[in-house]
């Protein structure tokens, strides 16, 4: 997505159009989070139930000796079975 390893269209099933458009814009602009071949390592993940329909997820990861963070809001999408959709995404770099 942002690192251009996968097309943004892969997000269509699991994000809102606004989130997918935001990721596409970051990838197009060559966001500084773009992959430069540096090794990345997930450090921590936290999930908090925020209400009956959603959760907030936070993670930290290491890339190139720096610790970065990401936060997301995920809500349930009606259906059989119900699924999750990312409604908000924030990268902290």
PDB file of N, CA, C and O in Angstrom:
ATOM      1  N   UNK A   1       0.827  -1.154   0.000  1.00  0.00           N
ATOM      2  CA  UNK A   1       0.000   0.000   0.000  1.00  0.00           C
ATOM      3  C   UNK A   1       0.897   1.252   0.000  1.00  0.00           C
ATOM      4  O   UNK A   1       1.299   1.736  -1.058  1.00  0.00           O
ATOM      5  N   UNK A   2       1.197   1.755   1.177  1.00  0.00           N
ATOM      6  CA  UNK A   2       2.019   2.960   1.228  1.00  0.00           C
ATOM      7  C   UNK A   2       3.421   2.679   0.720  1.00  0.00           C
ATOM      8  O   UNK A   2       4.042   3.530   0.084  1.00  0.00           O
ATOM      9  N   UNK A   3       3.919   1.480   1.003  1.00  0.00           N
ATOM     10  CA  UNK A   3       5.268   1.134   0.537  1.00  0.00           C
ATOM     11  C   UNK A   3       5.258   0.584  -0.884  1.00  0.00           C
ATOM     12  O   UNK A   3       6.294   0.172  -1.405  1.00  0.00           O
ATOM     13  N   UNK A   4       4.084   0.580  -1.505  1.00  0.00           N
ATOM     14  CA  UNK A   4       3.887   0.181  -2.902  1.00  0.00           C
ATOM     15  C   UNK A   4       4.170  -1.293  -3.167  1.00  0.00           C
ATOM     16  O   UNK A   4       4.410  -1.676  -4.312  1.00  0.00           O
ATOM     17  N   UNK A   5       4.147  -2.119  -2.140  1.00  0.00           N
ATOM     18  CA  UNK A   5       4.339  -3.559  -2.341  1.00  0.00           C
ATOM     19  C   UNK A   5       3.048  -4.233  -2.778  1.00  0.00           C
ATOM     20  O   UNK A   5       3.086  -5.297  -3.397  1.00  0.00           O
ATOM     21  N   UNK A   6       1.910  -3.632  -2.467  1.00  0.00           N
ATOM     22  CA  UNK A   6       0.604  -4.139  -2.875  1.00  0.00           C
ATOM     23  C   UNK A   6      -0.228  -2.970  -3.387  1.00  0.00           C
ATOM     24  O   UNK A   6      -0.038  -1.835  -2.951  1.00  0.00           O
ATOM     25  N   UNK A   7      -1.146  -3.241  -4.308  1.00  0.00           N
ATOM     26  CA  UNK A   7      -1.997  -2.153  -4.794  1.00  0.00           C
ATOM     27  C   UNK A   7      -3.007  -1.725  -3.730  1.00  0.00           C
ATOM     28  O   UNK A   7      -3.476  -2.542  -2.937  1.00  0.00           O
ATOM     29  N   UNK A   8      -3.331  -0.448  -3.726  1.00  0.00           N
ATOM     30  CA  UNK A   8      -4.292   0.087  -2.761  1.00  0.00           C
ATOM     31  C   UNK A   8      -5.665  -0.561  -2.948  1.00  0.00           C
ATOM     32  O   UNK A   8      -6.461  -0.598  -2.010  1.00  0.00           O
ATOM     33  N   UNK A   9      -5.944  -1.059  -4.123  1.00  0.00           N
ATOM     34  CA  UNK A   9      -7.239  -1.705  -4.375  1.00  0.00           C
ATOM     35  C   UNK A   9      -7.483  -2.893  -3.437  1.00  0.00           C
ATOM     36  O   UNK A   9      -8.629  -3.296  -3.243  1.00  0.00           O
ATOM     37  N   UNK A  10      -6.425  -3.453  -2.859  1.00  0.00           N
ATOM     38  CA  UNK A  10      -6.576  -4.548  -1.901  1.00  0.00           C
ATOM     39  C   UNK A  10      -7.310  -4.093  -0.642  1.00  0.00           C
ATOM     40  O   UNK A  10      -7.825  -4.922   0.109  1.00  0.00           O
ATOM     41  N   UNK A  11      -7.361  -2.795  -0.409  1.00  0.00           N
ATOM     42  CA  UNK A  11      -8.025  -2.272   0.788  1.00  0.00           C
ATOM     43  C   UNK A  11      -9.536  -2.137   0.630  1.00  0.00           C
ATOM     44  O   UNK A  11     -10.241  -1.911   1.614  1.00  0.00           O
ATOM     45  N   UNK A  12     -10.033  -2.271  -0.579  1.00  0.00           N
ATOM     46  CA  UNK A  12     -11.453  -2.017  -0.856  1.00  0.00           C
ATOM     47  C   UNK A  12     -12.390  -2.841   0.019  1.00  0.00           C
ATOM     48  O   UNK A  12     -13.451  -2.354   0.408  1.00  0.00           O
ATOM     49  N   UNK A  13     -12.025  -4.058   0.332  1.00  0.00           N
ATOM     50  CA  UNK A  13     -12.892  -4.939   1.110  1.00  0.00           C
ATOM     51  C   UNK A  13     -12.861  -4.660   2.606  1.00  0.00           C
ATOM     52  O   UNK A  13     -13.788  -5.039   3.322  1.00  0.00           O
ATOM     53  N   UNK A  14     -11.808  -4.004   3.088  1.00  0.00           N
ATOM     54  CA  UNK A  14     -11.661  -3.887   4.544  1.00  0.00           C
ATOM     55  C   UNK A  14     -11.510  -2.453   5.048  1.00  0.00           C
ATOM     56  O   UNK A  14     -11.217  -2.252   6.226  1.00  0.00           O
ATOM     57  N   UNK A  15     -11.703  -1.449   4.186  1.00  0.00           N
ATOM     58  CA  UNK A  15     -11.645  -0.049   4.620  1.00  0.00           C
ATOM     59  C   UNK A  15     -12.794   0.731   4.011  1.00  0.00           C
ATOM     60  O   UNK A  15     -13.448   0.280   3.071  1.00  0.00           O
ATOM     61  N   UNK A  16     -13.022   1.900   4.561  1.00  0.00           N
ATOM     62  CA  UNK A  16     -13.966   2.812   3.929  1.00  0.00           C
ATOM     63  C   UNK A  16     -13.260   3.452   2.729  1.00  0.00           C
ATOM     64  O   UNK A  16     -12.030   3.464   2.676  1.00  0.00           O
ATOM     65  N   UNK A  17     -14.008   3.975   1.781  1.00  0.00           N
ATOM     66  CA  UNK A  17     -13.374   4.652   0.647  1.00  0.00           C
ATOM     67  C   UNK A  17     -12.466   5.803   1.080  1.00  0.00           C
ATOM     68  O   UNK A  17     -11.435   6.038   0.450  1.00  0.00           O
ATOM     69  N   UNK A  18     -12.825   6.518   2.133  1.00  0.00           N
ATOM     70  CA  UNK A  18     -12.001   7.631   2.615  1.00  0.00           C
ATOM     71  C   UNK A  18     -10.635   7.148   3.091  1.00  0.00           C
ATOM     72  O   UNK A  18      -9.619   7.765   2.771  1.00  0.00           O
ATOM     73  N   UNK A  19     -10.596   6.064   3.843  1.00  0.00           N
ATOM     74  CA  UNK A  19      -9.319   5.507   4.317  1.00  0.00           C
ATOM     75  C   UNK A  19      -8.485   5.024   3.133  1.00  0.00           C
ATOM     76  O   UNK A  19      -7.288   5.305   3.069  1.00  0.00           O
ATOM     77  N   UNK A  20      -9.099   4.302   2.196  1.00  0.00           N
ATOM     78  CA  UNK A  20      -8.372   3.822   1.017  1.00  0.00           C
ATOM     79  C   UNK A  20      -7.819   4.985   0.194  1.00  0.00           C
ATOM     80  O   UNK A  20      -6.692   4.915  -0.296  1.00  0.00           O
ATOM     81  N   UNK A  21      -8.600   6.049   0.041  1.00  0.00           N
ATOM     82  CA  UNK A  21      -8.131   7.232  -0.699  1.00  0.00           C
ATOM     83  C   UNK A  21      -6.954   7.892   0.003  1.00  0.00           C
ATOM     84  O   UNK A  21      -6.015   8.348  -0.649  1.00  0.00           O
ATOM     85  N   UNK A  22      -7.002   7.943   1.332  1.00  0.00           N
ATOM     86  CA  UNK A  22      -5.911   8.540   2.112  1.00  0.00           C
ATOM     87  C   UNK A  22      -4.614   7.742   1.924  1.00  0.00           C
ATOM     88  O   UNK A  22      -3.546   8.322   1.728  1.00  0.00           O
ATOM     89  N   UNK A  23      -4.716   6.423   1.984  1.00  0.00           N
ATOM     90  CA  UNK A  23      -3.540   5.567   1.788  1.00  0.00           C
ATOM     91  C   UNK A  23      -3.001   5.734   0.368  1.00  0.00           C
ATOM     92  O   UNK A  23      -1.788   5.804   0.167  1.00  0.00           O
ATOM     93  N   UNK A  24      -3.901   5.798  -0.619  1.00  0.00           N
ATOM     94  CA  UNK A  24      -3.472   5.992  -2.012  1.00  0.00           C
ATOM     95  C   UNK A  24      -2.742   7.314  -2.176  1.00  0.00           C
ATOM     96  O   UNK A  24      -1.741   7.384  -2.889  1.00  0.00           O
ATOM     97  N   UNK A  25      -3.230   8.363  -1.525  1.00  0.00           N
ATOM     98  CA  UNK A  25      -2.578   9.674  -1.603  1.00  0.00           C
ATOM     99  C   UNK A  25      -1.183   9.642  -0.981  1.00  0.00           C
ATOM    100  O   UNK A  25      -0.239  10.204  -1.536  1.00  0.00           O
ATOM    101  N   UNK A  26      -1.056   8.989   0.166  1.00  0.00           N
ATOM    102  CA  UNK A  26       0.254   8.873   0.810  1.00  0.00           C
ATOM    103  C   UNK A  26       1.239   8.107  -0.077  1.00  0.00           C
ATOM    104  O   UNK A  26       2.405   8.483  -0.189  1.00  0.00           O
ATOM    105  N   UNK A  27       0.761   7.035  -0.702  1.00  0.00           N
ATOM    106  CA  UNK A  27       1.628   6.246  -1.591  1.00  0.00           C
ATOM    107  C   UNK A  27       2.028   7.054  -2.814  1.00  0.00           C
ATOM    108  O   UNK A  27       3.175   6.995  -3.258  1.00  0.00           O
ATOM    109  N   UNK A  28       1.083   7.808  -3.357  1.00  0.00           N
ATOM    110  CA  UNK A  28       1.347   8.610  -4.554  1.00  0.00           C
ATOM    111  C   UNK A  28       2.367   9.713  -4.272  1.00  0.00           C
ATOM    112  O   UNK A  28       3.226  10.001  -5.106  1.00  0.00           O
ATOM    113  N   UNK A  29       2.266  10.313  -3.116  1.00  0.00           N
ATOM    114  CA  UNK A  29       3.177  11.411  -2.752  1.00  0.00           C
ATOM    115  C   UNK A  29       4.550  10.924  -2.321  1.00  0.00           C
ATOM    116  O   UNK A  29       5.448  11.728  -2.068  1.00  0.00           O
ATOM    117  N   UNK A  30       4.715   9.604  -2.238  1.00  0.00           N
ATOM    118  CA  UNK A  30       6.005   9.088  -1.790  1.00  0.00           C
ATOM    119  C   UNK A  30       6.211   9.379  -0.321  1.00  0.00           C
ATOM    120  O   UNK A  30       7.274   9.848   0.088  1.00  0.00           O
ATOM    121  N   UNK A  31       5.183   9.098   0.478  1.00  0.00           N
ATOM    122  CA  UNK A  31       5.213   9.343   1.927  1.00  0.00           C
ATOM    123  C   UNK A  31       6.509   8.826   2.525  1.00  0.00           C
ATOM    124  O   UNK A  31       7.028   7.794   2.098  1.00  0.00           O
ATOM    125  N   UNK A  32       7.020   9.525   3.491  1.00  0.00           N
ATOM    126  CA  UNK A  32       8.322   9.142   4.068  1.00  0.00           C
ATOM    127  C   UNK A  32       8.291   7.790   4.759  1.00  0.00           C
ATOM    128  O   UNK A  32       9.340   7.270   5.141  1.00  0.00           O
ATOM    129  N   UNK A  33       7.101   7.207   4.928  1.00  0.00           N
ATOM    130  CA  UNK A  33       7.001   5.861   5.465  1.00  0.00           C
ATOM    131  C   UNK A  33       7.216   4.803   4.397  1.00  0.00           C
ATOM    132  O   UNK A  33       7.184   3.608   4.691  1.00  0.00           O
ATOM    133  N   UNK A  34       7.432   5.226   3.170  1.00  0.00           N
ATOM    134  CA  UNK A  34       7.611   4.296   2.056  1.00  0.00           C
ATOM    135  C   UNK A  34       8.820   3.404   2.288  1.00  0.00           C
ATOM    136  O   UNK A  34       9.809   3.804   2.901  1.00  0.00           O
ATOM    137  N   UNK A  35       8.712   2.218   1.792  1.00  0.00           N
ATOM    138  CA  UNK A  35       9.774   1.237   1.977  1.00  0.00           C
ATOM    139  C   UNK A  35      11.054   1.661   1.272  1.00  0.00           C
ATOM    140  O   UNK A  35      11.026   2.103   0.124  1.00  0.00           O
ATOM    141  N   UNK A  36      12.149   1.524   1.955  1.00  0.00           N
ATOM    142  CA  UNK A  36      13.454   1.775   1.355  1.00  0.00           C
ATOM    143  C   UNK A  36      14.313   0.532   1.498  1.00  0.00           C
ATOM    144  O   UNK A  36      15.541   0.600   1.448  1.00  0.00           O
ATOM    145  N   UNK A  37      13.655  -0.601   1.675  1.00  0.00           N
ATOM    146  CA  UNK A  37      14.386  -1.847   1.858  1.00  0.00           C
ATOM    147  C   UNK A  37      14.820  -2.065   3.293  1.00  0.00           C
ATOM    148  O   UNK A  37      15.506  -3.041   3.596  1.00  0.00           O
ATOM    149  N   UNK A  38      14.424  -1.158   4.184  1.00  0.00           N
ATOM    150  CA  UNK A  38      14.793  -1.311   5.588  1.00  0.00           C
ATOM    151  C   UNK A  38      13.950  -2.414   6.229  1.00  0.00           C
ATOM    152  O   UNK A  38      12.792  -2.616   5.862  1.00  0.00           O
ATOM    153  N   UNK A  39      14.525  -3.100   7.159  1.00  0.00           N
ATOM    154  CA  UNK A  39      13.827  -4.141   7.902  1.00  0.00           C
ATOM    155  C   UNK A  39      12.813  -3.492   8.841  1.00  0.00           C
ATOM    156  O   UNK A  39      13.118  -2.503   9.508  1.00  0.00           O
ATOM    157  N   UNK A  40      11.605  -4.055   8.887  1.00  0.00           N
ATOM    158  CA  UNK A  40      10.569  -3.566   9.796  1.00  0.00           C
ATOM    159  C   UNK A  40      10.227  -4.670  10.783  1.00  0.00           C
ATOM    160  O   UNK A  40      10.239  -5.854  10.446  1.00  0.00           O
ATOM    161  N   UNK A  41       9.918  -4.254  12.023  1.00  0.00           N
ATOM    162  CA  UNK A  41       9.596  -5.239  13.054  1.00  0.00           C
ATOM    163  C   UNK A  41       8.468  -4.689  13.915  1.00  0.00           C
ATOM    164  O   UNK A  41       8.571  -3.591  14.461  1.00  0.00           O
ATOM    165  N   UNK A  42       7.392  -5.460  14.032  1.00  0.00           N
ATOM    166  CA  UNK A  42       6.266  -5.093  14.875  1.00  0.00           C
ATOM    167  C   UNK A  42       6.680  -5.251  16.332  1.00  0.00           C
ATOM    168  O   UNK A  42       7.190  -6.301  16.723  1.00  0.00           O
ATOM    169  N   UNK A  43       6.464  -4.216  17.135  1.00  0.00           N
ATOM    170  CA  UNK A  43       6.882  -4.261  18.536  1.00  0.00           C
ATOM    171  C   UNK A  43       5.727  -4.592  19.475  1.00  0.00           C
ATOM    172  O   UNK A  43       5.820  -5.523  20.275  1.00  0.00           O
ATOM    173  N   UNK A  44       4.636  -3.827  19.378  1.00  0.00           N
ATOM    174  CA  UNK A  44       3.495  -4.036  20.282  1.00  0.00           C
ATOM    175  C   UNK A  44       2.192  -3.734  19.575  1.00  0.00           C
ATOM    176  O   UNK A  44       2.126  -2.881  18.689  1.00  0.00           O
ATOM    177  N   UNK A  45       1.159  -4.447  19.982  1.00  0.00           N
ATOM    178  CA  UNK A  45      -0.188  -4.202  19.479  1.00  0.00           C
ATOM    179  C   UNK A  45      -1.125  -4.150  20.680  1.00  0.00           C
ATOM    180  O   UNK A  45      -1.069  -5.007  21.561  1.00  0.00           O
ATOM    181  N   UNK A  46      -1.976  -3.146  20.704  1.00  0.00           N
ATOM    182  CA  UNK A  46      -2.977  -3.004  21.754  1.00  0.00           C
ATOM    183  C   UNK A  46      -4.335  -2.826  21.080  1.00  0.00           C
ATOM    184  O   UNK A  46      -4.456  -2.093  20.099  1.00  0.00           O
ATOM    185  N   UNK A  47      -5.340  -3.491  21.606  1.00  0.00           N
ATOM    186  CA  UNK A  47      -6.699  -3.352  21.088  1.00  0.00           C
ATOM    187  C   UNK A  47      -7.603  -3.044  22.266  1.00  0.00           C
ATOM    188  O   UNK A  47      -7.522  -3.677  23.318  1.00  0.00           O
ATOM    189  N   UNK A  48      -8.472  -2.049  22.064  1.00  0.00           N
ATOM    190  CA  UNK A  48      -9.385  -1.632  23.127  1.00  0.00           C
ATOM    191  C   UNK A  48     -10.800  -1.588  22.559  1.00  0.00           C
ATOM    192  O   UNK A  48     -11.040  -0.950  21.534  1.00  0.00           O
ATOM    193  N   UNK A  49     -11.725  -2.257  23.214  1.00  0.00           N
ATOM    194  CA  UNK A  49     -13.127  -2.190  22.808  1.00  0.00           C
ATOM    195  C   UNK A  49     -13.628  -0.799  23.161  1.00  0.00           C
ATOM    196  O   UNK A  49     -13.545  -0.378  24.314  1.00  0.00           O
ATOM    197  N   UNK A  50     -14.151  -0.083  22.165  1.00  0.00           N
ATOM    198  CA  UNK A  50     -14.596   1.280  22.426  1.00  0.00           C
ATOM    199  C   UNK A  50     -16.106   1.379  22.576  1.00  0.00           C
ATOM    200  O   UNK A  50     -16.595   2.265  23.277  1.00  0.00           O
ATOM    201  N   UNK A  51     -16.842   0.506  21.946  1.00  0.00           N
ATOM    202  CA  UNK A  51     -18.300   0.446  22.089  1.00  0.00           C
ATOM    203  C   UNK A  51     -18.773  -0.892  21.537  1.00  0.00           C
ATOM    204  O   UNK A  51     -17.958  -1.757  21.213  1.00  0.00           O
ATOM    205  N   UNK A  52     -20.074  -1.063  21.429  1.00  0.00           N
ATOM    206  CA  UNK A  52     -20.608  -2.356  20.974  1.00  0.00           C
ATOM    207  C   UNK A  52     -20.254  -2.686  19.530  1.00  0.00           C
ATOM    208  O   UNK A  52     -20.283  -3.854  19.144  1.00  0.00           O
ATOM    209  N   UNK A  53     -19.921  -1.681  18.726  1.00  0.00           N
ATOM    210  CA  UNK A  53     -19.706  -1.928  17.296  1.00  0.00           C
ATOM    211  C   UNK A  53     -18.259  -1.769  16.855  1.00  0.00           C
ATOM    212  O   UNK A  53     -17.946  -1.994  15.686  1.00  0.00           O
ATOM    213  N   UNK A  54     -17.367  -1.384  17.771  1.00  0.00           N
ATOM    214  CA  UNK A  54     -16.024  -1.126  17.284  1.00  0.00           C
ATOM    215  C   UNK A  54     -14.920  -1.267  18.308  1.00  0.00           C
ATOM    216  O   UNK A  54     -15.144  -1.382  19.513  1.00  0.00           O
ATOM    217  N   UNK A  55     -13.705  -1.250  17.760  1.00  0.00           N
ATOM    218  CA  UNK A  55     -12.500  -1.311  18.582  1.00  0.00           C
ATOM    219  C   UNK A  55     -11.507  -0.261  18.074  1.00  0.00           C
ATOM    220  O   UNK A  55     -11.579   0.192  16.932  1.00  0.00           O
ATOM    221  N   UNK A  56     -10.598   0.100  18.945  1.00  0.00           N
ATOM    222  CA  UNK A  56      -9.473   0.946  18.568  1.00  0.00           C
ATOM    223  C   UNK A  56      -8.213   0.109  18.717  1.00  0.00           C
ATOM    224  O   UNK A  56      -8.017  -0.557  19.734  1.00  0.00           O
ATOM    225  N   UNK A  57      -7.370   0.144  17.711  1.00  0.00           N
ATOM    226  CA  UNK A  57      -6.137  -0.643  17.720  1.00  0.00           C
ATOM    227  C   UNK A  57      -4.951   0.305  17.592  1.00  0.00           C
ATOM    228  O   UNK A  57      -4.994   1.274  16.834  1.00  0.00           O
ATOM    229  N   UNK A  58      -3.899   0.012  18.340  1.00  0.00           N
ATOM    230  CA  UNK A  58      -2.686   0.827  18.334  1.00  0.00           C
ATOM    231  C   UNK A  58      -1.498  -0.107  18.204  1.00  0.00           C
ATOM    232  O   UNK A  58      -1.487  -1.185  18.799  1.00  0.00           O
ATOM    233  N   UNK A  59      -0.513   0.289  17.444  1.00  0.00           N
ATOM    234  CA  UNK A  59       0.686  -0.536  17.378  1.00  0.00           C
ATOM    235  C   UNK A  59       1.914   0.349  17.239  1.00  0.00           C
ATOM    236  O   UNK A  59       1.841   1.486  16.773  1.00  0.00           O
ATOM    237  N   UNK A  60       3.031  -0.203  17.653  1.00  0.00           N
ATOM    238  CA  UNK A  60       4.325   0.431  17.413  1.00  0.00           C
ATOM    239  C   UNK A  60       5.167  -0.550  16.631  1.00  0.00           C
ATOM    240  O   UNK A  60       5.073  -1.764  16.812  1.00  0.00           O
ATOM    241  N   UNK A  61       6.000   0.002  15.750  1.00  0.00           N
ATOM    242  CA  UNK A  61       6.876  -0.834  14.955  1.00  0.00           C
ATOM    243  C   UNK A  61       8.195  -0.114  14.755  1.00  0.00           C
ATOM    244  O   UNK A  61       8.276   1.108  14.873  1.00  0.00           O
ATOM    245  N   UNK A  62       9.211  -0.876  14.456  1.00  0.00           N
ATOM    246  CA  UNK A  62      10.553  -0.326  14.275  1.00  0.00           C
ATOM    247  C   UNK A  62      10.928  -0.432  12.803  1.00  0.00           C
ATOM    248  O   UNK A  62      10.712  -1.465  12.169  1.00  0.00           O
ATOM    249  N   UNK A  63      11.491   0.642  12.269  1.00  0.00           N
ATOM    250  CA  UNK A  63      11.987   0.652  10.899  1.00  0.00           C
ATOM    251  C   UNK A  63      13.230   1.520  10.851  1.00  0.00           C
ATOM    252  O   UNK A  63      13.192   2.700  11.200  1.00  0.00           O
ATOM    253  N   UNK A  64      14.320   0.933  10.422  1.00  0.00           N
ATOM    254  CA  UNK A  64      15.550   1.700  10.281  1.00  0.00           C
ATOM    255  C   UNK A  64      16.034   2.334  11.577  1.00  0.00           C
ATOM    256  O   UNK A  64      16.580   3.437  11.558  1.00  0.00           O
ATOM    257  N   UNK A  65      15.842   1.650  12.703  1.00  0.00           N
ATOM    258  CA  UNK A  65      16.292   2.175  13.982  1.00  0.00           C
ATOM    259  C   UNK A  65      15.341   3.170  14.627  1.00  0.00           C
ATOM    260  O   UNK A  65      15.605   3.644  15.732  1.00  0.00           O
ATOM    261  N   UNK A  66      14.235   3.499  13.955  1.00  0.00           N
ATOM    262  CA  UNK A  66      13.235   4.420  14.512  1.00  0.00           C
ATOM    263  C   UNK A  66      12.007   3.642  14.957  1.00  0.00           C
ATOM    264  O   UNK A  66      11.654   2.632  14.349  1.00  0.00           O
ATOM    265  N   UNK A  67      11.355   4.109  16.018  1.00  0.00           N
ATOM    266  CA  UNK A  67      10.103   3.515  16.471  1.00  0.00           C
ATOM    267  C   UNK A  67       8.971   4.416  15.982  1.00  0.00           C
ATOM    268  O   UNK A  67       8.959   5.618  16.246  1.00  0.00           O
ATOM    269  N   UNK A  68       8.026   3.820  15.269  1.00  0.00           N
ATOM    270  CA  UNK A  68       6.901   4.540  14.686  1.00  0.00           C
ATOM    271  C   UNK A  68       5.606   3.956  15.234  1.00  0.00           C
ATOM    272  O   UNK A  68       5.615   2.894  15.857  1.00  0.00           O
ATOM    273  N   UNK A  69       4.491   4.647  15.004  1.00  0.00           N
ATOM    274  CA  UNK A  69       3.221   4.188  15.551  1.00  0.00           C
ATOM    275  C   UNK A  69       2.104   4.318  14.520  1.00  0.00           C
ATOM    276  O   UNK A  69       2.183   5.097  13.570  1.00  0.00           O
ATOM    277  N   UNK A  70       1.073   3.529  14.746  1.00  0.00           N
ATOM    278  CA  UNK A  70      -0.110   3.562  13.912  1.00  0.00           C
ATOM    279  C   UNK A  70      -1.321   3.343  14.808  1.00  0.00           C
ATOM    280  O   UNK A  70      -1.257   2.568  15.762  1.00  0.00           O
ATOM    281  N   UNK A  71      -2.421   4.021  14.505  1.00  0.00           N
ATOM    282  CA  UNK A  71      -3.666   3.848  15.241  1.00  0.00           C
ATOM    283  C   UNK A  71      -4.795   3.673  14.235  1.00  0.00           C
ATOM    284  O   UNK A  71      -4.768   4.262  13.154  1.00  0.00           O
ATOM    285  N   UNK A  72      -5.776   2.869  14.590  1.00  0.00           N
ATOM    286  CA  UNK A  72      -6.896   2.625  13.686  1.00  0.00           C
ATOM    287  C   UNK A  72      -8.170   2.400  14.483  1.00  0.00           C
ATOM    288  O   UNK A  72      -8.143   1.938  15.623  1.00  0.00           O
ATOM    289  N   UNK A  73      -9.275   2.736  13.859  1.00  0.00           N
ATOM    290  CA  UNK A  73     -10.607   2.444  14.392  1.00  0.00           C
ATOM    291  C   UNK A  73     -11.221   1.407  13.465  1.00  0.00           C
ATOM    292  O   UNK A  73     -11.238   1.594  12.248  1.00  0.00           O
ATOM    293  N   UNK A  74     -11.724   0.317  14.027  1.00  0.00           N
ATOM    294  CA  UNK A  74     -12.376  -0.732  13.239  1.00  0.00           C
ATOM    295  C   UNK A  74     -13.797  -0.905  13.752  1.00  0.00           C
ATOM    296  O   UNK A  74     -14.031  -1.028  14.954  1.00  0.00           O
ATOM    297  N   UNK A  75     -14.734  -0.914  12.824  1.00  0.00           N
ATOM    298  CA  UNK A  75     -16.141  -1.096  13.162  1.00  0.00           C
ATOM    299  C   UNK A  75     -16.666  -2.350  12.486  1.00  0.00           C
ATOM    300  O   UNK A  75     -16.142  -2.776  11.457  1.00  0.00           O
ATOM    301  N   UNK A  76     -17.699  -2.935  13.067  1.00  0.00           N
ATOM    302  CA  UNK A  76     -18.297  -4.108  12.445  1.00  0.00           C
ATOM    303  C   UNK A  76     -19.176  -3.679  11.283  1.00  0.00           C
ATOM    304  O   UNK A  76     -19.857  -2.655  11.337  1.00  0.00           O
ATOM    305  N   UNK A  77     -19.144  -4.486  10.236  1.00  0.00           N
ATOM    306  CA  UNK A  77     -19.981  -4.264   9.055  1.00  0.00           C
ATOM    307  C   UNK A  77     -21.034  -5.361   9.075  1.00  0.00           C
ATOM    308  O   UNK A  77     -20.705  -6.543   9.175  1.00  0.00           O
ATOM    309  N   UNK A  78     -22.305  -4.967   8.978  1.00  0.00           N
ATOM    310  CA  UNK A  78     -23.357  -5.979   9.006  1.00  0.00           C
ATOM    311  C   UNK A  78     -23.205  -6.989   7.876  1.00  0.00           C
ATOM    312  O   UNK A  78     -22.686  -6.665   6.808  1.00  0.00           O
ATOM    313  N   UNK A  79     -23.641  -8.168   8.109  1.00  0.00           N
ATOM    314  CA  UNK A  79     -23.579  -9.222   7.103  1.00  0.00           C
ATOM    315  C   UNK A  79     -23.568 -10.568   7.778  1.00  0.00           C
ATOM    316  O   UNK A  79     -23.580 -10.659   9.006  1.00  0.00           O
ATOM    317  N   UNK A  80     -23.546 -11.600   6.988  1.00  0.00           N
ATOM    318  CA  UNK A  80     -23.486 -12.949   7.532  1.00  0.00           C
ATOM    319  C   UNK A  80     -22.275 -13.637   6.924  1.00  0.00           C
ATOM    320  O   UNK A  80     -22.322 -13.983   5.744  1.00  0.00           O
ATOM    321  N   UNK A  81     -21.224 -13.849   7.641  1.00  0.00           N
ATOM    322  CA  UNK A  81     -21.003 -13.349   9.003  1.00  0.00           C
ATOM    323  C   UNK A  81     -20.622 -11.864   8.967  1.00  0.00           C
ATOM    324  O   UNK A  81     -20.217 -11.353   7.923  1.00  0.00           O
ATOM    325  N   UNK A  82     -20.751 -11.176  10.103  1.00  0.00           N
ATOM    326  CA  UNK A  82     -20.318  -9.774  10.136  1.00  0.00           C
ATOM    327  C   UNK A  82     -18.811  -9.679   9.887  1.00  0.00           C
ATOM    328  O   UNK A  82     -18.074 -10.624  10.169  1.00  0.00           O
ATOM    329  N   UNK A  83     -18.368  -8.571   9.373  1.00  0.00           N
ATOM    330  CA  UNK A  83     -16.940  -8.393   9.109  1.00  0.00           C
ATOM    331  C   UNK A  83     -16.480  -7.078   9.722  1.00  0.00           C
ATOM    332  O   UNK A  83     -17.288  -6.291  10.214  1.00  0.00           O
ATOM    333  N   UNK A  84     -15.185  -6.854   9.685  1.00  0.00           N
ATOM    334  CA  UNK A  84     -14.598  -5.637  10.225  1.00  0.00           C
ATOM    335  C   UNK A  84     -14.208  -4.718   9.079  1.00  0.00           C
ATOM    336  O   UNK A  84     -13.797  -5.172   8.011  1.00  0.00           O
ATOM    337  N   UNK A  85     -14.343  -3.419   9.317  1.00  0.00           N
ATOM    338  CA  UNK A  85     -13.934  -2.427   8.329  1.00  0.00           C
ATOM    339  C   UNK A  85     -13.157  -1.322   9.054  1.00  0.00           C
ATOM    340  O   UNK A  85     -13.583  -0.840  10.103  1.00  0.00           O
ATOM    341  N   UNK A  86     -12.021  -0.930   8.485  1.00  0.00           N
ATOM    342  CA  UNK A  86     -11.214   0.152   9.058  1.00  0.00           C
ATOM    343  C   UNK A  86     -11.836   1.483   8.651  1.00  0.00           C
ATOM    344  O   UNK A  86     -11.896   1.808   7.466  1.00  0.00           O
ATOM    345  N   UNK A  87     -12.298   2.249   9.635  1.00  0.00           N
ATOM    346  CA  UNK A  87     -12.968   3.523   9.354  1.00  0.00           C
ATOM    347  C   UNK A  87     -12.055   4.720   9.578  1.00  0.00           C
ATOM    348  O   UNK A  87     -12.327   5.808   9.071  1.00  0.00           O
ATOM    349  N   UNK A  88     -10.978   4.534  10.328  1.00  0.00           N
ATOM    350  CA  UNK A  88     -10.016   5.600  10.590  1.00  0.00           C
ATOM    351  C   UNK A  88      -8.627   4.990  10.677  1.00  0.00           C
ATOM    352  O   UNK A  88      -8.443   3.922  11.261  1.00  0.00           O
ATOM    353  N   UNK A  89      -7.657   5.669  10.097  1.00  0.00           N
ATOM    354  CA  UNK A  89      -6.271   5.205  10.154  1.00  0.00           C
ATOM    355  C   UNK A  89      -5.362   6.408  10.325  1.00  0.00           C
ATOM    356  O   UNK A  89      -5.499   7.412   9.626  1.00  0.00           O
ATOM    357  N   UNK A  90      -4.443   6.295  11.252  1.00  0.00           N
ATOM    358  CA  UNK A  90      -3.504   7.390  11.505  1.00  0.00           C
ATOM    359  C   UNK A  90      -2.101   6.819  11.631  1.00  0.00           C
ATOM    360  O   UNK A  90      -1.856   5.942  12.459  1.00  0.00           O
ATOM    361  N   UNK A  91      -1.182   7.312  10.815  1.00  0.00           N
ATOM    362  CA  UNK A  91       0.211   6.940  10.899  1.00  0.00           C
ATOM    363  C   UNK A  91       0.956   8.049  11.610  1.00  0.00           C
ATOM    364  O   UNK A  91       0.812   9.221  11.262  1.00  0.00           O
ATOM    365  N   UNK A  92       1.745   7.691  12.595  1.00  0.00           N
ATOM    366  CA  UNK A  92       2.535   8.667  13.335  1.00  0.00           C
ATOM    367  C   UNK A  92       3.981   8.352  13.043  1.00  0.00           C
ATOM    368  O   UNK A  92       4.536   7.386  13.566  1.00  0.00           O
ATOM    369  N   UNK A  93       4.593   9.175  12.201  1.00  0.00           N
ATOM    370  CA  UNK A  93       5.985   8.909  11.791  1.00  0.00           C
ATOM    371  C   UNK A  93       6.885  10.046  12.184  1.00  0.00           C
ATOM    372  O   UNK A  93       8.087  10.001  11.923  1.00  0.00           O
TER     373      UNK A  93
END
